[in-house]
């Protein structure tokens, strides 16, 4: 997949494009001047944070999360963090950042999909 990155786009545009491919992952973008302390809002422009004339970044299901995040910093000067859905919350993938984007998304799906088996359904009715 290719994400388009240019000064006319917003953080929300970038997040939506990423989330279309990985619905159980979220891409957070941080204010470079504040380090990883201040997340940029959905409506924030990418204009002031892009330090490059490059206009896209390519990645695959097999891309390792830590490499994906480092690519943003190396190519655009952007600090990003991938988070994975776990039920109703989002967890940073720092402990599992050696996993691929596909692995992270699959685990997010597994952790966020309700178990359809009711208690007692697997028990036999032989009393």
PLY file of the C-alpha trace (Angstrom):
ply
format ascii 1.0
element vertex 127
property float x
property float y
property float z
element edge 126
property int vertex1
property int vertex2
end_header
0.00 0.00 0.00
1.04 3.57 -0.56
0.10 6.42 1.76
0.08 9.86 0.17
1.84 12.44 2.30
1.76 16.08 1.28
1.32 19.49 2.81
-2.32 19.76 1.70
-3.44 16.70 3.67
-4.49 16.46 7.30
-3.65 14.00 10.04
-7.20 12.66 9.62
-6.64 11.99 5.90
-3.56 9.96 6.74
-5.29 8.10 9.58
-8.31 7.25 7.42
-6.17 5.88 4.58
-4.19 3.73 7.04
-7.33 2.58 8.86
-9.00 1.58 5.58
-6.30 -1.09 5.22
-5.83 -1.93 8.91
-9.17 -1.38 10.69
-7.84 -2.67 14.03
-4.82 -0.38 14.01
-4.57 3.36 14.50
-1.83 5.71 13.37
-1.13 8.55 15.80
0.90 11.57 14.66
2.81 13.70 17.15
4.00 17.29 17.20
7.73 17.03 16.49
8.50 20.03 18.68
6.79 18.31 21.64
8.29 14.87 20.88
5.95 11.99 21.57
4.08 13.97 24.20
1.46 15.81 22.15
-0.76 14.02 19.64
-1.90 16.09 16.70
-5.64 16.36 16.21
-7.57 14.75 13.37
-7.96 18.13 11.65
-4.31 19.21 11.99
-2.51 19.97 8.74
0.54 17.92 7.79
2.08 21.09 6.33
4.07 22.26 9.37
5.39 18.81 10.29
6.62 17.46 6.95
10.34 18.06 6.48
10.62 16.44 3.05
9.46 16.88 -0.52
8.68 13.16 -0.74
5.01 12.56 -1.32
4.36 8.96 -0.36
5.43 6.04 1.76
5.04 2.43 0.68
4.48 -0.44 3.08
3.22 -4.01 3.06
1.46 -6.48 5.37
4.93 -7.86 6.10
6.33 -4.47 7.20
7.56 -4.54 10.79
5.81 -1.90 12.93
9.05 -0.41 14.29
10.43 -0.07 10.75
7.16 1.50 9.57
7.37 4.11 12.34
11.09 4.76 11.70
10.38 5.26 7.98
8.08 8.19 8.76
10.78 9.81 10.85
13.53 9.15 8.31
11.59 10.19 5.20
9.31 12.97 6.50
10.62 13.90 9.93
7.25 12.79 11.34
6.85 11.06 14.69
4.14 8.38 14.45
2.97 5.58 16.72
0.88 2.56 15.75
-1.75 1.48 18.28
-3.77 -1.73 18.25
-7.40 -2.10 19.21
-8.08 -4.34 22.18
-11.79 -4.46 22.90
-12.80 -0.84 23.47
-9.32 0.55 24.10
-6.23 1.30 22.02
-2.83 -0.03 23.12
0.52 1.22 21.88
2.40 -1.56 20.11
5.76 -0.74 21.70
6.15 -4.19 23.30
5.21 -5.97 20.06
6.76 -3.50 17.61
8.78 -6.33 16.01
5.53 -7.81 14.70
4.25 -7.08 11.22
1.38 -4.73 10.51
-0.70 -7.76 9.46
0.04 -9.62 12.71
-0.89 -6.56 14.76
-4.13 -6.06 12.86
-5.09 -9.74 13.17
-4.51 -9.69 16.93
-6.53 -6.48 17.18
-9.39 -8.18 15.35
-9.16 -11.22 17.62
-9.12 -9.09 20.78
-11.98 -6.88 19.60
-14.39 -9.48 18.22
-16.89 -10.62 20.84
-16.86 -14.30 21.60
-20.10 -15.69 20.19
-20.10 -18.78 22.39
-22.39 -18.40 25.40
-21.44 -19.80 28.77
-22.72 -23.34 29.03
-23.06 -23.83 25.30
-20.13 -26.23 25.20
-21.26 -28.22 28.22
-23.12 -31.45 27.68
-26.71 -31.71 28.86
-26.23 -35.16 30.37
-27.28 -34.79 34.02
0 1
1 2
2 3
3 4
4 5
5 6
6 7
7 8
8 9
9 10
10 11
11 12
12 13
13 14
14 15
15 16
16 17
17 18
18 19
19 20
20 21
21 22
22 23
23 24
24 25
25 26
26 27
27 28
28 29
29 30
30 31
31 32
32 33
33 34
34 35
35 36
36 37
37 38
38 39
39 40
40 41
41 42
42 43
43 44
44 45
45 46
46 47
47 48
48 49
49 50
50 51
51 52
52 53
53 54
54 55
55 56
56 57
57 58
58 59
59 60
60 61
61 62
62 63
63 64
64 65
65 66
66 67
67 68
68 69
69 70
70 71
71 72
72 73
73 74
74 75
75 76
76 77
77 78
78 79
79 80
80 81
81 82
82 83
83 84
84 85
85 86
86 87
87 88
88 89
89 90
90 91
91 92
92 93
93 94
94 95
95 96
96 97
97 98
98 99
99 100
100 101
101 102
102 103
103 104
104 105
105 106
106 107
107 108
108 109
109 110
110 111
111 112
112 113
113 114
114 115
115 116
116 117
117 118
118 119
119 120
120 121
121 122
122 123
123 124
124 125
125 126
